[in-house]
Amino acid sequence: MDGVVLTPLKQIHHPKGDIFHGMKKSDDGFDGFGEAYFSTINQDDIKGWKKHTKMTLNLIVPVGEIEFVVYDENTKKFLSVKLSHKNYQRLTVMPNLWMAFRGVGKYNMLLNLASIEHNPNEAINIEIEEIKYEWQ
């Protein structure tokens, strides 16, 4: 899907604790740095739909498992991916695409390395029922 990049990330296993790479400024999808934040989502709960008009999202799931769904209203296509410790990748979502996500694991946490600082006037939120998607 145009505007979406899925990047495998490196994990370095160490007997005293593992290292999980996130992002370098030389990586595809890096569009500047505005802020980094963590968000949790409960099992089977869904957050979304949200469309950012300026922010590029760089989403990583270091804990649990989260299903992300991106919707392009121009092509009417969906992209779905589950990210977790086992499928450790970074999902980059460019502006003007709708996104929602669902907690799959018992406890789930994501990291967003956002290109700009949060601005409530920069995003559009709609109810989950407004875009029809069959959550698995």
Summary of the structure (lengths in Angstrom):
residues: 136
radius of gyration: 14.6
end to end distance: 20.3
largest distance: 47.8
contacts: 384
relative contact order: 0.32
helix: 4%
strand: 51%
